[in-house]
Structure formats: C-alpha cells, structure tokens
Amino acid sequence: LSEELKLPFVPFLLEGVAARRELTQPDGIHPLGPGYAIVADTVWKALEPML
C-alpha cells in the first residue's frame, strides 16, 4: 500500500526498542521515554525526506 500511495513505510515501529527491558514499561510492550526517543528517530528517518 505504501508503494501504491508513494508514502514511506516503517516495517517495525519498535525497532531497537522491543525486547529491551530498559526501554519498555513493565508490560514489555509500551516504551518508556528513552524508548519513545528511538521510535521518534525511526519514524523521522522515514518522514524527513518528504519535507
């Protein structure tokens, strides 16, 4: 779909965060602040070229 719409695709939003206890809340899924910084960087790398 991203190719069809010519939009960036982030295959795994939690790349570099998932399964790292120091970056996630006790549920092991939702990031903590430092984890969100990594998520934001991952998304930014995909979106920045569109600007």
N, CA, C and O of each residue as an XYZ file, in Angstrom:
204
protein
N       0.827     -1.192      0.000
C       0.000      0.000      0.000
C       0.871      1.256      0.000
O       0.561      2.233     -0.682
N       1.953      1.225      0.762
C       2.819      2.411      0.804
C       3.425      2.704     -0.566
O       3.578      3.867     -0.940
N       3.768      1.665     -1.309
C       4.289      1.877     -2.664
C       3.220      2.479     -3.559
O       3.485      3.417     -4.311
N       2.022      1.942     -3.478
C       0.914      2.427     -4.301
C       0.625      3.905     -4.021
O       0.351      4.674     -4.943
N       0.685      4.290     -2.766
C       0.391      5.669     -2.379
C       1.634      6.555     -2.340
O       1.550      7.746     -2.040
N       2.793      5.957     -2.648
C       4.072      6.674     -2.643
C       4.341      7.343     -1.287
O       4.698      8.518     -1.203
N       4.154      6.547     -0.243
C       4.396      7.001      1.120
C       5.469      6.138      1.768
O       5.628      4.974      1.400
N       6.206      6.688      2.722
C       7.228      5.880      3.394
C       6.590      4.769      4.221
O       5.452      4.881      4.677
N       7.341      3.716      4.396
C       6.874      2.564      5.163
C       7.880      2.265      6.260
O       9.071      2.110      5.991
N       7.412      2.184      7.480
C       8.247      1.793      8.617
C       7.825      0.372      8.968
O       6.767      0.177      9.566
N       8.637     -0.630      8.607
C       8.219     -2.019      8.789
C       7.967     -2.419     10.239
O       7.062     -3.209     10.508
N       8.744     -1.892     11.170
C       8.551     -2.250     12.577
C       8.798     -1.017     13.425
O       9.942     -0.608     13.626
N       7.734     -0.436     13.914
C       7.796      0.820     14.655
C       8.697      0.740     15.888
O       9.335      1.727     16.254
N       8.750     -0.417     16.520
C       9.522     -0.561     17.759
C      10.922     -1.130     17.534
O      11.517     -1.700     18.449
N      11.444     -0.977     16.328
C      12.804     -1.431     16.021
C      13.786     -0.776     16.991
O      13.782      0.444     17.158
N      14.611     -1.579     17.619
C      15.593     -1.068     18.570
C      15.049     -0.844     19.972
O      15.797     -0.483     20.881
N      13.745     -1.059     20.151
C      13.114     -0.840     21.452
C      12.521     -2.134     22.003
O      12.691     -2.451     23.181
N      11.835     -2.868     21.159
C      11.159     -4.097     21.594
C      12.155     -5.060     22.229
O      13.290     -5.192     21.770
N      11.726     -5.712     23.263
C      12.506     -6.733     23.973
C      13.697     -6.154     24.741
O      14.563     -6.903     25.194
N      13.747     -4.843     24.888
C      14.799     -4.225     25.707
C      14.135     -3.660     26.957
O      13.533     -2.587     26.929
N      14.257     -4.395     28.038
C      13.555     -4.044     29.282
C      13.859     -2.635     29.765
O      13.003     -1.984     30.365
N      15.063     -2.166     29.509
C      15.417     -0.824     29.985
C      14.715      0.275     29.190
O      14.718      1.437     29.596
N      14.112     -0.093     28.054
C      13.429      0.892     27.212
C      11.916      0.740     27.199
O      11.218      1.535     26.569
N      11.399     -0.284     27.894
C       9.952     -0.506     27.889
C       9.377     -0.529     29.299
O      10.078     -0.773     30.281
N       8.088     -0.270     29.360
C       7.368     -0.346     30.625
C       7.304     -1.804     31.061
O       7.649     -2.689     30.279
N       6.876     -2.072     32.280
C       6.834     -3.451     32.781
C       6.038     -4.425     31.904
O       6.259     -5.634     31.966
N       5.107     -3.900     31.081
C       4.352     -4.805     30.206
C       5.200     -5.331     29.055
O       4.778     -6.240     28.341
N       6.402     -4.765     28.867
C       7.300     -5.222     27.817
C       6.914     -4.777     26.425
O       7.549     -5.179     25.450
N       5.891     -3.959     26.312
C       5.410     -3.519     25.001
C       5.553     -2.008     24.833
O       6.151     -1.536     23.866
N       5.010     -1.271     25.764
C       4.975      0.179     25.635
C       6.301      0.801     26.063
O       6.827      0.480     27.129
N       6.841      1.694     25.227
C       8.127      2.305     25.533
C       8.077      3.263     26.716
O       7.033      3.821     27.053
N       9.228      3.430     27.324
C       9.469      4.496     28.289
C      10.003      5.693     27.502
O      10.157      5.605     26.284
N      10.283      6.789     28.163
C      10.783      7.985     27.487
C      11.939      7.727     26.534
O      11.858      8.113     25.368
N      13.019      7.085     26.991
C      14.136      6.817     26.079
C      13.733      5.926     24.898
O      14.272      6.066     23.800
N      12.804      5.029     25.124
C      12.316      4.181     24.036
C      11.547      4.988     23.010
O      11.675      4.764     21.806
N      10.740      5.936     23.496
C       9.994      6.799     22.574
C      10.938      7.655     21.742
O      10.637      7.964     20.588
N      12.066      8.039     22.307
C      13.050      8.806     21.543
C      13.564      7.980     20.367
O      13.767      8.516     19.277
N      13.776      6.696     20.574
C      14.228      5.811     19.493
C      13.125      5.640     18.458
O      13.393      5.664     17.256
N      11.885      5.468     18.913
C      10.748      5.351     17.987
C      10.642      6.625     17.149
O      10.467      6.552     15.933
N      10.746      7.782     17.786
C      10.658      9.050     17.063
C      11.761      9.158     16.021
O      11.512      9.625     14.909
N      12.959      8.741     16.355
C      14.069      8.782     15.405
C      13.810      7.849     14.226
O      14.095      8.201     13.082
N      13.273      6.669     14.498
C      12.953      5.707     13.441
C      11.933      6.295     12.475
O      12.093      6.200     11.258
N      10.892      6.898     13.016
C       9.843      7.488     12.179
C      10.384      8.707     11.436
O      10.081      8.902     10.259
N      11.179      9.521     12.114
C      11.725     10.721     11.487
C      12.571     10.369     10.262
O      12.500     11.055      9.242
N      13.361      9.319     10.358
C      14.199      8.911      9.225
C      13.351      8.585      8.001
O      13.792      8.790      6.870
N      12.146      8.082      8.215
C      11.247      7.769      7.100
C      10.537      9.015      6.580
O      10.304      9.138      5.378
N      10.194      9.932      7.466
C       9.394     11.095      7.078
C      10.207     12.303      6.621
O       9.735     13.087      5.798
N      11.400     12.457      7.134
C      12.202     13.642      6.814
C      12.370     13.872      5.313
O      12.269     15.016      4.871
N      12.621     12.837      4.511
C      12.786     13.071      3.072
C      11.543     13.655      2.391
O      11.641     14.201      1.293
N      10.391     13.544      3.028
C       9.170     14.077      2.436
C       9.071     15.597      2.595
O       8.270     16.241      1.918
N       9.878     16.164      3.483
C       9.794     17.606      3.751
C      10.599     18.413      2.768
O      10.632     19.640      2.857
